[in-house]
Amino acid sequence: MENVYRFFRRVSFSYKMSSVLNDWRTFFTIDLLIPLMQMMCYSLVGYYVYGAENIEKWVISNAIVTSAFTAIYRVGLQLARERASGTLSLMLATKTSISEILISSAISTMLLSFVSVVFGVSVLSLLLGLAWNGQKILEFVFILILAIFVATCFGFFVSCLILLTTEIHLVTNTIDKVLLIFTGANFPVSNFPYLVEQFCYTLPLTRSILFSSKKLIGGESVISNIYLIRGELVLAFCVFLILGIVLLKKIWKKSCNKKVVSWICCK
């Protein structure tokens, strides 16, 4: 039971460390207003390009992809921030598994992503006159939770990958734009050439966005699209999460060498 309490204390500490909730004005402008502006910008581009009748699709799609941005810049940069502050070597040397520390941080990020996206969709729905009923809200919440989980697993993998490079901003901004272009948030995946379309399905959120389009907009059943949910979960668990843990363990083993510790922690 003590391990459970310790885990949730780490979740709370991680949230307090990365959040600016104590200053409500900064919390509103950074954690709520910036995601809202991103969703509004890309949704209005979709409104201009595809017409008013498809605006709901682009609002939902951009809401989903916005959750990935939060995961990348919070979970994905956590180890880079630890390295910049000089505490990464202490994290590698601690008895607590560094994977547990990252996962506890990921949970707080998931909660914040959920709040930010729900706030943004609510405001955009009021501004654009989108209608929601109870069933549709529940379906959107389910899809959003799935998307946030997949995006957080991807952020966990990115966090481990960033330790191997010094070009942190180049990597994160490139990933940001790749997700924006190739996940179907602003351009239909089916319109890409075949090879590019297959690449799109190796990215997180592509299946979540397609599922939201089929379920919320097209009214299709969950059973007929269960393969999309299964594909997202396989991608999250078997690819991003496992690869991240394996990569992290390899870094930890090599960090037993003092020179490697200095190279990784001061790179």
N, C-alpha and C positions, 0 to 999 in steps of 0.2 A: 504493500500500500504506500509505503514511503517513496518508492520509485515513481508511482503514479503522481503523488503530490509534487515531487521534484520536477517531473515532466511539465506539469501545468504551471509551476512557478517559473520555469524557463520560458514557457509560452508568454506569460504575463510580463516577464522581464524583457523579452525580445520585443514585444509590442511597445512597451514604454521606452525602450532604447531607440527604436526606429521611428516612432510616431511623434507627432507634434500636437497631440490631442490637448495637452495642457494649455496651449495657446490656441483658443478656438478660432481666432481669425486666420492664423497660419494653416490650421487644419482645414478650414473651409476653402481657402484659396488653393492649397497645394493638393490635398488628398481628395477633395470633392470637386472643386471648380475646374482644375486642369483636365481630369478625365471627362467632365461634362463638355468642355470646349472641344476636346478631341472628337468625341462622339458627334457633337453638333456639326463640326466642320465637315467630317467625312459623310455624314448623313445628308447634309445639304448638297454636297457634291453629287451624291447618288440621286437626290431629288432633282437636281438640274439635268443630269445625264439621262436618267431612266424614267422620270416623270413622277407625278404625285401619287399615282396608284401603287407604286412600289416602295414608297418611303418607309413603311413599316419593316420591310425586309432589311433595308440598309441600317435602320436604327438598331435592330436586334443584332445584326451581324457585327456592326462596329462596337456595340456594347460588349459582345463576347470577346472580340480581339483586344479591346481595351484592358480586359482582365489579364491578358498575357503581358502587356506593357508593365503593369504593376508587379507581376511575378519576376520579370526580367530585371527591373531596376531595384527591387527590394531583395528578393531571395538570390537572384543572379549575381548581385554585387556584394553580398554579405562577406564572403571570404576575401574579396578584394579590399573592402573597407577594413577588415581585420588586419590585412597585410599592411595597408597604408598607416594604420595606427600603431603598428608594431606588436600586436597581440596575437598574431596568427601562430607564432611559435609556441605560445602558451596554450592555445587551443589544441595544437597537435600533440602537446605533451600531457594534456589533462587525462585523467582516468576515464572521464565521461566520453563516450563515443562522439566523435565530431558529427557523425550522421544524425545522432539524436539531437544535437544542438541545432543543426540545420533544419531538421524536420519540425522542431518546436518553433523555430522562426517562421517556417513555411505556413504553419497553422494560423499564426497571427496575420500573415500576409493574405491568406485566403479570406479571413474574416473582413479585413479592410477592403479587399477587392470586391467582395460581395456588397458591402455598404456603398462603395463608390459607384459601382455599376447600377445598382438599384436606384440610387439617388439620381444618376444621370438619365436613366431611362424614364423615371417618373417625371422629371422636369421636361424632357423632350416630348413625352406623351402629352403633357399639358399644353406645351407651346404649339405642337403640330396637330393636336386634336386626334390622337390615336386612341382607339377604344379597346379596353381590356375587360374581360370577364373573369370570374373566379377560376374556371378551368384553365384558361389561357395563362393566368398568372402562375398557377401551380406548375404548369408545363414549362414555362420560362424559367422558373426558379430551379427546377430539376436540371434543365439544360445548362443553366448558368453554373450550378454547383459542379456538374461534370466538367465543364470547360475550365473553371477555376482550378479544379484538382489537376487536370492535365497540364495546364499552364504552369502550375506550381512545381510539378515534377520536372517539367522542362527547365524552369528556373533553377532547380536544384542541380541539374546536369550542367547548365551554363555556369553556375557558381564554381563547380569543380573544374570546368574547362578553362575558365578565365585565369586560374592559377598558373597555367602553362604559357601565358603570354603577357607582354607588357602593354599591348595595344587594347586596353580595356574599352575605351569609348568607341573605337573602330568596330570591335566585335559586337558590342551591345547595340550600337546604332544600325549595323548591318542586319543583325537578327531582327531588330524592330521593323525595318523596312521590308525585309523578306516576308515576315508574317503579315504585314499590312497589304502586300501585293498578292502573295500566292496562296492565301488561305481562303479566298473567296469572299472576303469581307466587302470588297468594293468592285470586284470583277469576277464574273462567273468562272469557276474552275473548268467547267466543261468547254469553255471557249478557247482554252489554251491548246497548243499542239499536244499530241499524245504523250511524249516524253516529259514535257513540262507538267502536264496534268498528273502523271504518276509521281513526279517529284512533290507536287502539292500535297498528296496523300501521305507523304512521309513527315509532314509538318504537324505540330499540334494545332488543334482547333479547326482544321479543315473539315473534319467529319462532324464536329459539333455545330459548325455554321451550316453545313448542308442539312443536318438533322433538324435544326431550328427552322430552316426554310421549308422543309417538307412537312414538319409537324405543325408549326405555328401558322405558317402561311398557306401551305397546301392542304392541311387537314388530314394528312395520312396517319395511319395508326403506328403505335410504337413497335408492334410485333413485326410489321413489314420493314422497319428500319432498325431492327435490333443489331444488325451487322455493323452499323455505324457506331453504336454505343460500344459494342465489343471491340471494334477496331481502336477506338480512343483509349479504352482501358488497357488493351494490350500494348499500345504505344507508350502509355504512361508508365505501366509497371515493368514490362519486359524490355523496354528500350531505355527511356530516360532515367527512371529510378534505379534500375539495376546497373546501367552503365555508369551513372553518377557514383553509386556506392563502390563499384569496382575501381573506378578511377581514383576515388578518394582514398581507398585502402592502399592502392599502389603508391600514391603520394605519401601516405603516412608511413609505409614501410621504408621507402627511400629516405624519409626524413630522419630515420635513425642515424643516417650518416650526417655528421655536423655540417659538411660542406653543402649537402643538398638542402638542409634546413635553411642555411643562409641564402642559398640561391632561390628557393621557393618563397621564403618569407620577406626577402628584401628585393625581389626582382622588380 
